Amino acid sequence: MNTSRALLLFACLASPLALASPPAPPLRAAPSAETSQVAVSRQAAALRQLAAELRAAAKQPPRLSMDRFQAARARDYNAWLEASARSADTLAAEGEALARSGATEAQSADYGARFGQLQARLDQENRGHTEAAALLKTKHDTVKNAISNTR
């Protein structure tokens, strides 16, 4: 699974408790501690899955032909994938411990906020890497067309 798909999966698995949402209608009962624990457990599981997919993406072999600049970008991207996997694992471990100990609504909300912050940071950093990949592709296509035109 590619990184963009992994990040999309991460975004889709985010709990409604993690998002800033309007207050519930008065007829609906407030979420119970058990619901908070389930939400935290689900978020922690999503983080574990994300971390595994990021590590798998970092271990994929690079293309055979890369110049020094492209190789350096690939190393930077793999380092980012590994660091992001560590961040996801750390937050997942906190969530698992919180779920085992019985998360209160306030603890669940705090965990959800940190989950959302990690998600936003990964999305922002991924956009930067996507832009760099687009620039490298443009450079490659330009060189390829120049070679084709000389034949």
C-alpha positions in Angstrom: 0.0 0.0 0.0 1.5 3.4 -0.9 2.0 6.2 1.5 -0.8 8.4 0.2 -3.2 5.5 0.6 -1.9 4.8 4.1 -2.4 8.4 5.1 -5.9 8.3 3.6 -6.7 5.2 5.6 -5.3 7.0 8.7 -7.6 9.9 8.0 -10.7 7.7 7.5 -10.1 5.8 10.7 -10.0 8.9 12.8 -12.7 8.8 15.5 -15.4 11.4 15.6 -14.2 12.1 19.1 -10.9 13.3 17.7 -12.5 15.9 15.5 -13.7 19.3 16.6 -17.4 18.9 16.2 -20.5 20.8 17.4 -22.0 19.7 20.7 -24.3 16.7 20.5 -28.1 17.4 20.4 -29.7 17.5 23.8 -31.6 14.3 23.1 -28.5 12.2 22.6 -26.8 10.9 25.7 -23.1 11.9 26.2 -20.6 9.2 25.2 -19.8 6.8 28.0 -16.3 5.9 29.3 -16.6 2.6 27.4 -17.3 4.5 24.2 -14.2 6.6 24.8 -12.1 3.5 25.4 -13.4 1.9 22.2 -12.6 5.1 20.3 -9.0 5.3 21.8 -8.5 1.6 21.0 -9.6 2.1 17.4 -7.3 5.1 17.0 -4.4 3.1 18.5 -5.1 0.2 16.1 -5.2 2.6 13.1 -1.8 4.1 14.2 -0.3 0.6 14.5 -1.5 -0.2 11.0 -0.2 3.1 9.7 3.2 2.6 11.3 3.5 -0.9 9.7 2.6 0.5 6.3 5.0 3.4 6.5 7.9 1.0 7.5 7.0 -1.3 4.6 7.1 1.7 2.2 10.5 2.8 3.6 11.9 -0.6 2.8 10.8 -0.7 -0.8 13.9 -0.7 -3.1 14.6 2.5 -5.0 14.6 2.8 -8.7 17.8 1.6 -10.4 18.7 4.8 -12.1 18.8 7.9 -9.8 21.2 10.8 -9.8 22.7 12.0 -6.5 20.0 14.5 -5.9 17.2 12.0 -6.5 19.1 9.4 -4.2 19.4 12.1 -1.5 15.6 12.9 -1.8 14.8 9.2 -1.6 16.9 8.8 1.6 15.3 11.8 3.1 11.8 10.4 2.3 12.7 7.0 3.7 14.0 8.7 6.9 10.7 10.7 7.1 8.7 7.5 6.7 10.6 5.8 9.5 10.3 8.9 11.8 6.6 9.0 11.1 6.2 5.3 11.9 8.0 5.9 15.2 5.7 8.8 16.0 2.6 6.7 15.2 3.9 3.8 17.3 4.6 6.1 20.3 1.1 7.6 20.2 -0.4 4.1 19.6 1.4 2.8 22.7 0.0 5.7 24.8 -3.5 5.0 23.4 -3.3 1.3 24.2 -2.2 2.0 27.8 -5.0 4.6 28.1 -7.6 2.1 26.8 -6.3 -0.6 29.2 -6.5 1.7 32.2 -9.9 3.0 31.4 -10.0 6.3 29.5 -12.1 9.1 30.9 -13.8 11.5 28.5 -11.2 14.2 29.1 -8.3 11.7 28.5 -10.0 10.5 25.4 -10.5 14.0 24.1 -6.8 14.9 24.8 -5.7 11.7 23.0 -8.0 12.5 20.1 -6.5 16.0 19.8 -3.0 14.6 19.7 -4.2 12.0 17.1 -5.5 14.9 15.0 -2.3 16.9 15.4 -0.2 13.9 14.2 -2.6 13.4 11.3 -2.3 17.1 10.3 1.5 17.1 10.6 1.8 13.9 8.4 -0.6 15.3 5.8 1.4 18.6 5.6 4.8 16.8 5.4 3.4 14.4 2.8 2.3 17.3 0.6 5.8 18.6 0.6 7.2 15.2 -0.5 4.5 14.9 -3.1 5.5 18.3 -4.5 9.2 17.2 -4.6 8.2 14.0 -6.4 6.3 16.0 -9.0 9.3 18.2 -9.6 11.6 15.2 -10.0 9.1 13.6 -12.5 9.0 16.9 -14.5 12.8 16.9 -14.6 12.9 13.3 -15.7 10.3 13.9 -18.4 12.2 17.0 -19.7 15.4 15.1 -20.0 13.7 12.1 -21.6 12.0 14.3 -24.2 15.3 16.1 -24.9 17.0 12.7 -25.6 14.1 11.6 -27.8 14.3 14.8 -29.8 17.9 14.3 -30.5 17.4 10.9 -32.1 
